[in-house]
Amino acid sequence: MSKIIGVEQSLTNVEDALKAKGYEVIQLRTEEDAKKCDACVITGQDRDIMGISDPIMAGPVIDADGLSADEVLQRVDKYFH
């Protein structure tokens, strides 16, 4: 079963990179979306607004601010491998 990665809507390049690597990707719109994910990728600025924080989910919350899509992908891969 593939890991589900929640990605903030503005991070389409990250979403594409994760899908290409075989991850299942959903867009984060609400706190409920985050609860379905094994990991979340956010821009950082919406962390408090969306209510996404580590206690909501077991997996990591990756702040993509200042990172390339490849760097985000490396962080996700590192967590799951």
DOTOR-948126 format. One line per 2 residues: number of its first residue (from 1); their letters; for each residue x, z, y of C-alpha. Coordinates in nm, 2 decimals, padded with zeros to 4 digits, m for minus. Layout:
BEGIN
NUM = a = X,Z,Y | ...
This chain:
BEGIN
1 = ms = 00.00,00.00,00.00 | 00.14,m00.10,00.34
3 = ki = 00.19,00.16,00.61 | m00.06,00.14,00.90
5 = ig = 00.10,00.14,01.24 | m00.11,00.19,01.55
7 = ve = 00.02,m00.01,01.85 | m00.09,00.02,02.21
9 = qs = m00.26,m00.30,02.32 | 00.00,m00.40,02.58
11 = lt = 00.28,m00.41,02.31 | 00.19,m00.75,02.16
13 = nv = 00.56,m00.83,02.09 | 00.60,m00.51,01.89
15 = ed = 00.27,m00.58,01.71 | 00.40,m00.93,01.61
17 = al = 00.73,m00.79,01.49 | 00.57,m00.52,01.28
19 = ka = 00.32,m00.77,01.12 | 00.61,m01.01,01.04
21 = kg = 00.78,m00.72,00.86 | 00.47,m00.66,00.65
23 = ye = 00.32,m00.36,00.82 | m00.05,m00.33,00.88
25 = vi = m00.11,m00.30,01.25 | m00.41,m00.18,01.44
27 = ql = m00.46,m00.15,01.82 | m00.48,00.20,01.96
29 = rt = m00.79,00.24,02.17 | m00.90,00.59,02.10
31 = ee = m00.77,00.91,01.94 | m00.97,00.83,01.63
33 = da = m00.76,00.51,01.59 | m00.45,00.72,01.59
35 = kk = m00.58,00.94,01.32 | m00.59,00.64,01.08
37 = cd = m00.22,00.56,01.13 | 00.10,00.65,00.95
39 = ac = 00.28,00.60,01.28 | 00.20,00.51,01.64
41 = vi = 00.39,00.30,01.90 | 00.30,00.37,02.26
43 = tg = 00.44,00.29,02.60 | 00.48,00.65,02.69
45 = qd = 00.27,00.64,03.00 | m00.06,00.68,02.81
47 = rd = 00.05,00.95,02.57 | m00.16,01.22,02.74
49 = im = m00.44,01.00,02.85 | m00.51,00.87,02.50
51 = gi = m00.46,01.21,02.35 | m00.20,01.08,02.10
53 = sd = 00.04,01.35,02.00 | 00.22,01.45,01.69
55 = pi = m00.04,01.72,01.59 | m00.31,01.45,01.56
57 = ma = m00.12,01.27,01.29 | 00.14,01.34,01.03
59 = gp = 00.36,01.04,01.12 | 00.59,00.98,01.42
61 = vi = 00.48,00.87,01.77 | 00.73,00.62,01.89
63 = da = 00.77,00.57,02.27 | 00.85,00.20,02.31
65 = dg = 00.94,00.24,02.68 | 01.27,00.06,02.74
67 = ls = 01.30,m00.06,02.38 | 01.29,m00.41,02.25
69 = ad = 01.05,m00.50,01.97 | 01.35,m00.51,01.73
71 = ev = 01.45,m00.16,01.83 | 01.10,m00.03,01.78
73 = lq = 01.09,m00.20,01.44 | 01.42,m00.03,01.34
75 = rv = 01.28,00.31,01.43 | 00.96,00.25,01.22
77 = dk = 01.17,00.12,00.93 | 01.40,00.42,00.95
79 = yf = 01.11,00.66,00.92 | 00.95,00.49,00.62
81 = h = 01.27,00.40,00.42
